[in-house]
Amino acid sequence: MRIVQKFGGTSVGSIERIKKTAEIVQQEIARGNEVAVVVSAMSGETNRLIAMSKDMSAQAPAREVDALVATGEQVTAALLAIELNRLGIKSYSFNGNQAGFRTDSSHSRARISGVEGDHLIKHMQRFEVPVVTGFQGIDPEGNITTLGRGGSDTSAVALAIAVQADVCDIYTDVDGVYSTDPRIVRKARKINYISYEEMLEFASLGAKVLQTRSVELAMNYNMPIHLRSSFDLIPGTIVSKEDPTMERATITGVAYNRDEAKVTVQGIPDQPGIVASIFGPVADAGINVDVIVQNVSEQGLTDVTFTVPRGDFEQTMTLLKEICSSMHASNIIGDDTVAKVSVIGVGMRSHAGIASQMFAALAKNNINIQMITTSEIKVTVVIDENYLELAVRTLHTAFGLDDAEASDLS
């Protein structure tokens, strides 16, 4: 079996943790598996390097910032390779360029264009372990590039595809994907298998277990991901292609996102092109819009409401106020105290009434719904942030997701 193992910052956060990581790699080699490893920087190291850059200059060249922060993973990779060699396992560290990661030239948010993995396969076939730096590559001009936050997950999946691995094991400080946040719902249960589509929905709503780009890449190439803990070596969650023969629960989990704000443009003329005049400038500013609702036109005027990340709220409000007169809007109002809650599950494709069941459960607990959006496997509502945790607990119970064993222990 050929495996790519990825270890996040907490898994390699100290010399002691790096030694434990080496033992995990050693166990796979002992089972007769071929292994390559992708590592993140030690926990907190990337932030430390970025802070150093800002101490030098508030507007440091992006090329130099990438060159700086890429060193964090190189330290981890070298230390892990040193420890593996000490354990008697021949191992070599590779930076992004040496590993064959080719990217575009978008510093700090580069996209992978290809991975030349044949030389790594040769090492793996000899049961030698390539330890590859995550999060980075090299552009056509030979410059070091980085993939952005969470890019090590994407690096790991891309490497697994390039070396034709059977699975990509991603080790973190959690032991899998849960039906919701266990910090909010003590009865949350671990999900053994989840489809790529469901995992994408969880990731897009702020679940931190996997980076969205890594799931998209895995889905495109049908690369199974095993999300597991490096602290407790038990089976985790398998993220893979949906099995049409498997009986699925209607709802897999409840996800949420506090990082939301709502903007309403009131009293604009209901005519072609008016909505574009709102969202064009917002898109040009690099602001992502999510839930959008347009009210029914009355007397030729309409209101448009949409959500943006909370961090972009002030910029969005300022931008729209500047163009308010050109849109002939009567007013622009905002609210940065909202949150999104979603129920997710591929099973809802074949089950009617999920939305009505969701709305009824929330209404029973006097939780007002401000906005609604749906997809084939998700229903999302925007609510007052004060009711977020109540809404998550309510929906988790309403859709039968509470873990009976967890209930006995609580």
Buried (B, 14 or more C-beta within 10 A) or exposed (E): EBBBBBBBBBBBBEEEBBBBBBEBBBEBBEEEBBBBBBBBBBBEBBEEBBEEBEEEEEEBEBBBBBBBBBBBBBBBBBBBBBBBBEEEBEBBBBBBBBBBBBBBBBBBBBBBEEBEBEEBBEBBEEEBBBBBBBBBBBBEEEBBBBBBEBBBBBBBBBBBBBBEBEBBBBBBBBBBBBBBBBEBBEBBBBBEBBBBBBBBBBBBBBBEBBBBBBBBBBBEEEBBBBBBBBBEBEEBBBBBEBEEEEEBBBBBBBBBBEBBBBBBBBBBBBEEEBBEBBBEBBEEEEBEBBBBBBEEEEEEBBBBBBBBBBEBBEBBBEBBEEBBEEBEBEEBEBBBEBBBBBBBBBBBEEEEEBBEBBBEBBEEEEBEBBBBBEEEBBBBBBBBBEBBBBBBBBBBBBBEBBBEEBEEEE
